[in-house]
Amino acid sequence: MSITKSVHNVGNLFADDLENMPFLSRVLLHTIGIIICSFGGMIFGALATSGKASGREVMRKFWTYYNPVVVPFFLLYWAVYALAQTIIAVARALKFTATFAGVFSKKLFLLIHSELRLLCLTDSAIGAAVGYLYHSPIIGGIIGAVFGLANYWIVTIKILKLQPK
């Protein structure tokens, strides 16, 4: 038997014990582990900051803010706070995006309809796309010309009352 197999079997031994344990026993074991880690962290924090303040003050702050009862509520508070801030940031980003898209679309529309060459370019591109989709350049040319005349006379001259350059 190789060393790898023996180490592997020892690992499986502990894993099998945890898998065969009843659910409440596993929860209790994990809870005890969390409490032990919490106390270890408290002691480490007290030792790490002992030179900056008195030990009594450090322990008072530590037990006030980092005890095993307060920490889950603290984490819950910050999780809710982070979620709320994320929702607010997404709402602001959507508002900015909608405003930018509206202003951009309006300026682009007015730019296209204020210059005759851009209006012809856009309408011929629409006609070319239709001709490509229907596999007929003649249909595309006719649709582009009709769309261009209608766009020029109805939208540019009648609705927007512009005189393209």
C-alpha positions as CSV (number, residue, x, y, z in Angstrom):
1,M,0.0,0.0,0.0
2,S,1.5,3.3,-1.0
3,I,1.7,6.5,1.1
4,T,-0.8,8.3,-1.1
5,K,-3.4,5.6,-0.6
6,S,-3.0,5.6,3.2
7,V,-3.3,9.4,3.3
8,H,-6.3,9.3,1.0
9,N,-8.0,6.7,3.3
10,V,-7.4,8.9,6.3
11,G,-9.1,11.8,4.5
12,N,-12.0,9.5,3.6
13,L,-12.3,8.3,7.2
14,F,-13.1,11.8,8.4
15,A,-15.3,12.6,5.4
16,D,-17.3,9.4,5.9
17,D,-17.7,10.2,9.6
18,L,-19.1,13.6,8.7
19,E,-21.4,12.2,6.0
20,N,-22.8,9.5,8.4
21,M,-23.5,12.0,11.2
22,P,-27.1,13.1,11.8
23,F,-27.9,16.6,10.4
24,L,-28.3,18.3,13.8
25,S,-25.0,16.9,15.0
26,R,-23.3,18.3,11.9
27,V,-24.9,21.7,12.5
28,L,-23.9,21.6,16.2
29,L,-20.3,20.7,15.2
30,H,-20.1,23.5,12.7
31,T,-21.6,26.0,15.2
32,I,-19.0,25.0,17.8
33,G,-16.3,25.4,15.2
34,I,-17.5,28.9,14.3
35,I,-17.6,29.9,18.0
36,I,-14.1,28.6,18.6
37,C,-12.9,30.5,15.5
38,S,-14.7,33.6,16.8
39,F,-13.0,33.4,20.1
40,G,-9.7,32.8,18.4
41,G,-10.2,35.9,16.3
42,M,-11.1,37.9,19.4
43,I,-8.0,36.9,21.2
44,F,-5.8,37.6,18.1
45,G,-7.4,41.0,17.7
46,A,-6.8,41.8,21.3
47,L,-3.2,40.8,21.1
48,A,-2.7,42.6,17.8
49,T,-4.0,45.9,19.1
50,S,-2.8,45.7,22.7
51,G,0.1,48.2,22.1
52,K,-2.2,50.9,20.8
53,A,-4.7,51.1,23.7
54,S,-5.2,49.6,27.1
55,G,-6.2,45.9,27.2
56,R,-9.4,46.7,29.0
57,E,-10.5,49.2,26.3
58,V,-9.6,46.9,23.5
59,M,-11.5,44.0,25.1
60,R,-14.5,46.2,25.8
61,K,-14.6,47.3,22.1
62,F,-14.0,43.8,21.0
63,W,-16.8,42.3,23.0
64,T,-19.1,45.1,22.0
65,Y,-18.6,44.8,18.3
66,Y,-17.1,41.4,17.5
67,N,-18.7,39.0,19.8
68,P,-20.4,35.8,18.4
69,V,-23.9,37.2,19.0
70,V,-23.3,40.6,17.3
71,V,-21.3,39.4,14.3
72,P,-24.1,37.6,12.4
73,F,-26.3,40.7,12.8
74,F,-23.5,42.9,11.7
75,L,-23.0,40.7,8.6
76,L,-26.7,40.7,7.9
77,Y,-26.8,44.5,8.2
78,W,-23.9,45.0,5.8
79,A,-25.4,42.5,3.3
80,V,-28.7,44.4,3.3
81,Y,-26.8,47.7,3.1
82,A,-24.7,46.4,0.1
83,L,-27.8,45.1,-1.7
84,A,-29.5,48.5,-1.2
85,Q,-26.5,50.4,-2.5
86,T,-26.3,48.1,-5.5
87,I,-29.9,48.6,-6.3
88,I,-29.5,52.4,-6.0
89,A,-26.3,52.3,-8.2
90,V,-28.1,50.2,-10.9
91,A,-31.1,52.6,-10.9
92,R,-28.8,55.6,-11.3
93,A,-26.9,53.8,-14.1
94,L,-30.2,53.0,-15.9
95,K,-31.4,56.6,-15.5
96,F,-28.1,57.9,-17.0
97,T,-28.2,55.4,-19.8
98,A,-31.8,56.3,-20.7
99,T,-31.1,60.0,-20.6
100,F,-28.0,59.6,-22.7
101,A,-29.8,57.4,-25.2
102,G,-32.6,59.8,-25.5
103,V,-30.4,62.8,-26.1
104,F,-28.1,60.9,-28.5
105,S,-31.1,59.7,-30.5
106,K,-32.6,63.1,-30.7
107,K,-29.4,64.8,-31.8
108,L,-28.7,62.0,-34.4
109,F,-32.2,62.2,-35.8
110,L,-31.9,66.0,-36.2
111,L,-28.4,65.7,-37.6
112,I,-29.6,63.2,-40.3
113,H,-32.6,65.3,-41.2
114,S,-30.8,68.6,-41.3
115,E,-28.3,67.6,-44.1
116,L,-29.5,66.3,-47.4
117,R,-26.5,64.1,-48.0
118,L,-26.9,62.3,-44.7
119,L,-30.6,61.9,-45.3
120,C,-29.9,60.3,-48.7
121,L,-27.2,58.1,-47.3
122,T,-29.5,56.8,-44.5
123,D,-32.4,56.1,-46.8
124,S,-30.2,54.4,-49.4
125,A,-28.6,52.3,-46.7
126,I,-32.1,51.2,-45.6
127,G,-33.0,50.4,-49.2
128,A,-29.8,48.4,-49.6
129,A,-30.5,46.4,-46.4
130,V,-34.0,45.6,-47.7
131,G,-32.6,44.6,-51.1
132,Y,-30.1,42.4,-49.4
133,L,-32.7,40.7,-47.2
134,Y,-35.0,40.0,-50.2
135,H,-32.1,39.1,-52.6
136,S,-33.2,41.7,-55.1
137,P,-31.2,44.9,-55.7
138,I,-34.1,46.4,-57.8
139,I,-36.6,46.0,-54.9
140,G,-34.0,47.5,-52.6
141,G,-33.4,50.5,-54.9
142,I,-37.1,51.1,-55.3
143,I,-37.8,50.9,-51.6
144,G,-34.8,53.1,-50.8
145,A,-36.0,55.8,-53.3
146,V,-39.6,55.7,-52.1
147,F,-38.6,55.8,-48.5
148,G,-36.1,58.6,-49.2
149,L,-38.7,60.8,-50.9
150,A,-41.3,60.1,-48.2
151,N,-38.8,60.8,-45.5
152,Y,-37.6,64.0,-47.1
153,W,-41.1,65.5,-47.8
154,I,-43.1,64.2,-44.9
155,V,-40.6,64.2,-42.0
156,T,-38.0,66.8,-42.9
157,I,-40.1,69.4,-44.7
158,K,-43.7,69.0,-43.2
159,I,-43.1,67.8,-39.6
160,L,-39.7,69.2,-38.6
161,K,-40.0,72.2,-41.0
162,L,-36.3,72.0,-41.8
163,Q,-34.5,73.0,-45.0
164,P,-31.7,70.6,-45.5
165,K,-28.4,72.0,-46.7
